Amino acid sequence: MRNLVDAWFKRLVVINLVLVFIVVIAGSIVRVTESGMGCPDWPKCFGAYIPPTSEDQVTWHEGEDFFEGQMIIHEEKLYNAKKDLTASTSFNPAEWAEFTKHGYATYNPVHTWIEFINRLATVALGFPVMALFALSFFYWKDRRARVYLSFAVVFLVGFQAWLGKLVVDSNLKGQTITLHMIGVFCHYRSAAHTASQSPQNEKRNSISRQIIQAFIFCSAIHYRAHGGARHPSARADRYDSQNHYRPHAVDRPSRLDVHYPPLTRLFGNSGERLPAVPSH
């Protein structure tokens, strides 16, 4: 029985670490493609569990049915339906509650689905984390540190989810993004250290150090994607005086056109706009 528990505990730790790598990669893709506000609300996306796939689904139309909580963009503002309703001949503000947590009222199907997939990766991480915590109680008598570390991993996943909400609610405020990344590192370190609590500490600690070094490397890649992968002049107008992200003017080339032409052909030219780069 104990051998079986040990085997499954090791498997769950490995699965946990692999999924954290996937979450880091997904987060990097979100940052590189600037999809962090693809879903303007949290934990749902435009008020739904499955994100919209076209602009028509987030736009008010006469005679269309809307479900309670559904989010739309109307006159450059976000609104949630107060109840299930069928739109009349004109927009009725009494039927809608304005979403006031931030002012980012833009829909881009590519950004929305990239951000949604990132959230799905985080949800997938939660299952092995909970299983790891439950299994750790078999070590309560002789390796109690595993229980505490497994609980720390569960706590950090919840903390990360809360930070993810803050990132969206703050409209990608720089400080919350930094805390989000630090939380991922703490989670990864706790999960890696959990596996080292055994009589073969020396060997496993060596493996743990190698894994952590690899994670630091991935973190550096994430940081590069976060702040250093763009021309400084191309980032200067992305944040206002309060360090909040803002969209670009519509009369400039689309970042989607420049960097992701296959996605442009698939979804259409609806990407956010690049700032003009001064000529030298």
Solvent accessible surface area in square Angstrom, and as a share of the most:
residue,aa,sasa,rsa
1,M,161,0.72
2,R,90,0.33
3,N,124,0.64
4,L,103,0.51
5,V,6,0.03
6,D,29,0.15
7,A,33,0.26
8,W,123,0.43
9,F,1,0.00
10,K,92,0.39
11,R,116,0.42
12,L,20,0.10
13,V,4,0.02
14,V,87,0.50
15,I,75,0.38
16,N,0,0.00
17,L,13,0.06
18,V,76,0.43
19,L,32,0.16
20,V,1,0.01
21,F,46,0.19
22,I,80,0.41
23,V,21,0.12
24,V,5,0.03
25,I,95,0.48
26,A,15,0.11
27,G,18,0.18
28,S,15,0.10
29,I,85,0.43
30,V,14,0.08
31,R,24,0.09
32,V,64,0.37
33,T,9,0.05
34,E,11,0.05
35,S,0,0.00
36,G,10,0.10
37,M,5,0.02
38,G,4,0.04
39,C,0,0.00
40,P,1,0.01
41,D,15,0.08
42,W,77,0.27
43,P,93,0.58
44,K,71,0.30
45,C,2,0.01
46,F,4,0.02
47,G,6,0.06
48,A,22,0.17
49,Y,164,0.62
50,I,118,0.60
51,P,4,0.03
52,P,9,0.05
53,T,82,0.48
54,S,47,0.30
55,E,115,0.51
56,D,91,0.47
57,Q,79,0.35
58,V,2,0.01
59,T,42,0.25
60,W,42,0.15
61,H,69,0.31
62,E,109,0.49
63,G,49,0.47
64,E,57,0.25
65,D,102,0.53
66,F,6,0.02
67,F,91,0.38
68,E,111,0.50
69,G,26,0.25
70,Q,21,0.09
71,M,1,0.01
72,I,0,0.00
73,I,32,0.16
74,H,38,0.17
75,E,142,0.64
76,E,150,0.67
77,K,98,0.42
78,L,5,0.02
79,Y,29,0.11
80,N,33,0.17
81,A,3,0.03
82,K,107,0.45
83,K,119,0.51
84,D,102,0.53
85,L,18,0.09
86,T,80,0.47
87,A,5,0.04
88,S,57,0.37
89,T,109,0.63
90,S,71,0.46
91,F,36,0.15
92,N,58,0.30
93,P,92,0.58
94,A,70,0.55
95,E,40,0.18
96,W,7,0.02
97,A,43,0.33
98,E,84,0.37
99,F,29,0.12
100,T,109,0.63
101,K,113,0.48
102,H,22,0.10
103,G,73,0.70
104,Y,10,0.04
105,A,20,0.16
106,T,43,0.25
107,Y,19,0.07
108,N,6,0.03
109,P,10,0.07
110,V,6,0.03
111,H,12,0.05
112,T,0,0.00
113,W,69,0.24
114,I,31,0.16
115,E,11,0.05
116,F,24,0.10
117,I,100,0.51
118,N,25,0.13
119,R,28,0.10
120,L,89,0.44
121,A,17,0.13
122,T,39,0.22
123,V,90,0.52
124,A,42,0.33
125,L,8,0.04
126,G,18,0.18
127,F,149,0.62
128,P,14,0.09
129,V,1,0.01
130,M,109,0.48
131,A,43,0.33
132,L,1,0.00
133,F,44,0.18
134,A,64,0.50
135,L,31,0.15
136,S,0,0.00
137,F,102,0.43
138,F,102,0.42
139,Y,0,0.00
140,W,99,0.35
141,K,191,0.81
142,D,89,0.46
143,R,52,0.19
144,R,101,0.37
145,A,41,0.32
146,R,4,0.01
147,V,6,0.03
148,Y,123,0.47
149,L,34,0.17
150,S,0,0.00
151,F,113,0.47
152,A,31,0.24
153,V,0,0.00
154,V,32,0.18
155,F,121,0.50
156,L,23,0.12
157,V,22,0.13
158,G,43,0.42
159,F,69,0.29
160,Q,15,0.07
161,A,34,0.26
162,W,130,0.46
163,L,1,0.00
164,G,13,0.13
165,K,55,0.23
166,L,56,0.28
167,V,16,0.09
168,V,5,0.03
169,D,26,0.14
170,S,23,0.15
171,N,13,0.07
172,L,9,0.04
173,K,63,0.27
174,G,20,0.19
175,Q,105,0.47
176,T,18,0.11
177,I,21,0.11
178,T,71,0.41
179,L,88,0.44
180,H,56,0.25
181,M,37,0.16
182,I,92,0.47
183,G,3,0.03
184,V,16,0.09
185,F,71,0.30
186,C,55,0.33
187,H,4,0.02
188,Y,1,0.00
189,R,92,0.34
190,S,18,0.12
191,A,0,0.00
192,A,3,0.02
193,H,61,0.27
194,T,0,0.00
195,A,27,0.21
196,S,2,0.01
197,Q,38,0.17
198,S,10,0.07
199,P,116,0.73
200,Q,106,0.47
201,N,67,0.34
202,E,131,0.59
203,K,141,0.60
204,R,44,0.16
205,N,44,0.22
206,S,40,0.26
207,I,81,0.41
208,S,8,0.05
209,R,126,0.46
210,Q,111,0.49
211,I,47,0.24
212,I,20,0.10
213,Q,118,0.52
214,A,47,0.36
215,F,1,0.00
216,I,90,0.46
217,F,131,0.55
218,C,27,0.16
219,S,22,0.14
220,A,58,0.45
221,I,87,0.44
222,H,22,0.10
223,Y,157,0.60
224,R,149,0.54
225,A,9,0.07
226,H,39,0.18
227,G,16,0.15
228,G,27,0.26
229,A,58,0.45
230,R,31,0.11
231,H,94,0.42
232,P,100,0.63
233,S,33,0.21
234,A,10,0.08
235,R,76,0.28
236,A,82,0.64
237,D,41,0.21
238,R,3,0.01
239,Y,50,0.19
240,D,54,0.28
241,S,121,0.78
242,Q,120,0.53
243,N,53,0.27
244,H,49,0.22
245,Y,8,0.03
246,R,106,0.39
247,P,62,0.39
248,H,18,0.08
249,A,46,0.35
250,V,129,0.74
251,D,119,0.62
252,R,73,0.27
253,P,89,0.56
254,S,0,0.00
255,R,17,0.06
256,L,5,0.02
257,D,51,0.26
258,V,82,0.47
259,H,98,0.44
260,Y,48,0.18
261,P,62,0.39
262,P,77,0.48
263,L,54,0.27
264,T,24,0.14
265,R,186,0.68
266,L,131,0.65
267,F,73,0.30
268,G,31,0.30
269,N,86,0.44
270,S,40,0.26
271,G,4,0.04
272,E,12,0.06
273,R,45,0.17
274,L,27,0.14
275,P,10,0.06
276,A,72,0.56
277,V,81,0.46
278,P,84,0.53
279,S,113,0.73
280,H,207,0.92
